[in-house]
Amino acid sequence: QVQLVESGGGLVQAGGSLRLSCAASGRTFGRAGMGWFRQAPGKEREFVGSITWIGGSTHYTDSVKGRFTISRDNAKNTLYLQMNSLKTEDMAVYYCAESPYYSAIYYRESQFKSWGQGTQVTVSS
């Protein structure tokens, strides 16, 4: 079992920055990839970005490319999401997820097995 706990959400003005963290505990072996998803009110949860745990290869949805950066600290079992140039449309609950299934790229919810409880990101105009 893997437990994921997100932190770092909050209120920020448009154009500002936030860094989300996702601390993983429990099973520490067999982690293949991790990702970030988000869900805005009234919308379905959508993919934001992902990273392969060993190689560090990243993949992003088009709307955040050039603004968001995913990184991980293997020793701390922590995933990060640096969000710059935030827009009001980025406002959502952000979830981290972990996959034990090896893949060259992660972007589908079905690829992930464990999920955090989410952290709210609010962007004011």
Secondary structure per residue as TSV (DSSP state, phi and psi in degrees):
chain	resnum	aa	ss	phi	psi
A	1	Q	-	360.0	142.2
A	2	V	E	-120.6	132.8
A	3	Q	E	-109.4	133.3
A	4	L	E	-121.6	131.1
A	5	V	E	-129.0	115.8
A	6	E	E	-87.4	152.3
A	7	S	E	-153.7	167.7
A	8	G	-	103.0	-6.3
A	9	G	-	-69.6	168.2
A	10	G	E	165.0	-163.7
A	11	L	E	-102.4	132.0
A	12	V	E	-144.2	150.0
A	13	Q	E	-78.1	153.7
A	14	A	T	-56.1	136.2
A	15	G	T	94.0	-12.5
A	16	G	-	-84.6	-172.8
A	17	S	-	-132.5	152.4
A	18	L	E	-144.5	152.0
A	19	R	E	-123.0	120.1
A	20	L	E	-92.7	147.0
A	21	S	E	-123.6	151.2
A	22	C	E	-136.1	108.4
A	23	A	E	-91.7	126.7
A	24	A	E	-104.0	137.6
A	25	S	E	-139.3	168.8
A	26	G	E	96.5	-128.8
A	27	R	-	-61.7	123.7
A	28	T	-	-110.9	-0.8
A	29	F	S	-112.1	159.3
A	30	G	S	77.6	12.2
A	31	R	-	-79.0	123.9
A	32	A	-	-103.9	-38.8
A	33	G	E	-156.9	160.0
A	34	M	E	-138.7	158.3
A	35	G	E	-151.8	168.7
A	36	W	E	-120.4	135.9
A	37	F	E	-127.3	165.1
A	38	R	E	-145.2	154.1
A	39	Q	E	-137.3	118.0
A	40	A	-	-90.2	157.4
A	41	P	T	-56.1	130.7
A	42	G	T	77.7	3.7
A	43	K	S	-121.6	162.5
A	44	E	-	-78.4	156.8
A	45	R	-	-65.9	138.0
A	46	E	E	-129.4	153.9
A	47	F	E	-70.5	138.5
A	48	V	E	-110.7	-55.2
A	49	G	E	-170.4	165.8
A	50	S	E	-150.7	166.9
A	51	I	E	-147.5	139.1
A	52	T	E	-79.5	134.4
A	53	W	T	-68.7	-37.5
A	54	I	T	-81.7	-55.8
A	55	G	T	-81.6	-21.3
A	56	G	-	75.8	19.8
A	57	S	-	-74.8	131.1
A	58	T	E	-110.5	157.3
A	59	H	E	-146.9	136.5
A	60	Y	E	-131.0	152.7
A	61	T	-	-73.0	151.9
A	62	D	G	-57.9	-35.2
A	63	S	G	-68.8	-15.1
A	64	V	G	-114.1	-3.5
A	65	K	T	-59.9	134.1
A	66	G	T	86.0	-12.5
A	67	R	T	-114.8	-36.0
A	68	F	E	-107.6	145.6
A	69	T	E	-135.4	127.3
A	70	I	E	-98.6	138.9
A	71	S	E	-146.3	166.7
A	72	R	E	-143.4	153.2
A	73	D	E	-116.4	102.2
A	74	N	T	-60.6	-40.0
A	75	A	T	-65.2	-34.8
A	76	K	T	-93.3	-2.8
A	77	N	T	52.2	45.5
A	78	T	E	-128.4	138.2
A	79	L	E	-108.7	143.4
A	80	Y	E	-125.5	154.6
A	81	L	E	-136.2	105.7
A	82	Q	E	-87.5	120.8
A	83	M	E	-116.0	115.8
A	84	N	-	-114.6	162.7
A	85	S	S	49.6	48.7
A	86	L	-	-64.1	144.4
A	87	K	-	-118.5	161.1
A	88	T	G	-61.0	-29.9
A	89	E	G	-73.6	-7.4
A	90	D	G	-83.5	-8.1
A	91	M	-	-66.1	124.5
A	92	A	E	-176.3	173.7
A	93	V	E	-88.7	127.9
A	94	Y	E	-103.6	132.1
A	95	Y	E	-119.4	139.7
A	96	C	E	-101.5	156.3
A	97	A	E	-145.5	153.2
A	98	E	E	-126.5	139.6
A	99	S	E	-122.2	131.8
A	100	P	-	-93.5	4.3
A	101	Y	S	-101.3	121.8
A	102	Y	-	-72.3	133.7
A	103	S	-	-154.2	154.4
A	104	A	S	-74.6	-23.0
A	105	I	-	-152.8	143.9
A	106	Y	-	-124.7	130.5
A	107	Y	-	-156.7	-9.0
A	108	R	-	-101.3	141.9
A	109	E	G	-58.1	-34.2
A	110	S	G	-66.4	-15.9
A	111	Q	G	-78.8	-13.6
A	112	F	-	-107.4	144.7
A	113	K	-	-109.7	-35.6
A	114	S	E	-117.8	143.6
A	115	W	E	-132.7	148.0
A	116	G	-	-84.7	-179.8
A	117	Q	-	-88.1	-12.3
A	118	G	-	97.7	153.5
A	119	T	E	-137.9	136.6
A	120	Q	E	-82.4	132.6
A	121	V	E	-117.7	120.6
A	122	T	E	-116.6	127.4
A	123	V	E	-117.8	119.5
A	124	S	E	-96.1	147.0
A	125	S	-	-89.2	360.0
